[in-house]
């Protein structure tokens, strides 16, 4: 018999290492000989889109195009440490470090431009499209390339640092502010359960994610789809089959993961409420996008069958066993 159910899961998640642990990101910015800007940062790319989002933050701060940004993020002899690509922290932490470094770089270039343009002060100097000019007399201007030609490759250099603000929780009371900022989300699932086979089929899903502000909406949507796919596997497929400490599902022929055929088109909703402490309001969402999906699936199974499953994954065998036990050994 086919039964249909709906379920909702909600969650909130803190950015970064948290609980008072030092959470530091550093960035370095240099002017190169061709007038391009090099951003040196340990923002490791692990598929989350760091090599797109982080240069976007730099380009926005310096009012230049992405094509004029060079991101150097793999050579530890050249770049400062920006912490791990974990804890959903890179966009917030390292993005802030890049923004600070670019702001310092902007101030430095304007100081140099004042000298080169023989002006009395930096008042009225603006930066746009790789040039620094006097706002009320635009003929007075100098380009990044001209400055690079005069000062040399990599000579003009600044750094920036960002340290996240967290408070260690009181071990006696359990009170504190272990994370900042938090992100919030909700997932709704509609599914069908075949009570004879224990098979679960996801029919529809809607996913709303608080992103602060989406630096790159396409990347955000990709993160949401990826988190949903991972949670789908976590909830219904991926079973290590631990037996006295030994993993029986030790190869992909036994350890099942969802494929493209198991995935559905999720209705993604990006909720934008800019975070005042974040770079242009952006929050990290790497891990949060996985959290509410499995609870939503479990709640939908409960809605369909009246049986509460408390062990993942919900394989057909486990679900059939739970249904039989709930029905006194029989099935409906």
C-alpha positions, 0 to 999 in steps of 0.5 A: 500500500502506498501512503503519502506524508509531509514533514518539516525540519528547521534548524539554526547553525553558528558560523566558525569554530565558536566557543571562544576559540581563536578564529583568525583569517588573514589576507594580503593584497599586492599591486602587480606590474600589469595593474592587476590586483593580487589577493593572497589568502589561504581560502582553500577551494573544496568545491564551495566556490571560494575561488569565485566568492572571495575575489568578488568581495575583493572586486566589490571593495576596490570597484574593479572587475573580477578580471583584474583580480588574481587570487593566490590561494594554494601556495603557503610560501606566499599567502597568510593563513586563513584557517580551515575550509570548515565550520562554514567560516570562509565566506564570513571570516576570510571574506571579512579579512579580504575586505579589510585588506582591500580597504587598507590597499585602497587607502594606501593607493590613494595616499600614493596617488595624492603624492603622484598627482601633487595634491594637497590632501587625499580629500576628494580622491575616488577609486573606480575601474582601476583608476584613482581620480579627483572627483571634482576635477576628473582630469587629475587621475592615475591608473593602477598600471601607471602606479605599478610601472613606477613602483614595481611589481608587488612593491605596494602591499598591505595586509588585513586580518579578521578575528571572529567574536565568540564567547566561551560558554560558562561550564557551570551554567551553560550560558554564553554566546559561542557563535556569531553569526547564526544562520537559519533554515527550513525544509519541507518534504512530501513523500510516498512510503510503500508499506509492503516494500519499505521503499521511500520516494521523495515527491516534492521538496522546498528549502528556505535558507537564510544567507545574509546576502547572496554574494553569488546566488548561483553558488548559493543555490548549488550549495543548497542542492548539494546539501539536500543531496548529501542529506538525502543519502544520510537519511535514506541510503548511506549505511556503514553497517558497523559490526563490532567496530568493523565496517561491512559496507567498505566499498561503493557496491555496498555503500549506497549513495544517491545518484542523479536519478534519486535527486529531485528538483528542489524549490530553493528559497534564498532569504536575504537579511544582510548580517551587519558584521559580515562582508557585504552581509554574507553568511556562510551556509556550507554545513547548515544546508544539510541539517534540516533535510533528514528531520523533514524526511523522518517527519514525513515518514511519520506523517505517512505511516504513524511510525517514528524512525529514530535510526538512520538511514531509513533503509527499506529493511529497517522501515519494514521492520518498524512497520511490522512491529508497530502493527503487531507483526503484520503489515497493512 
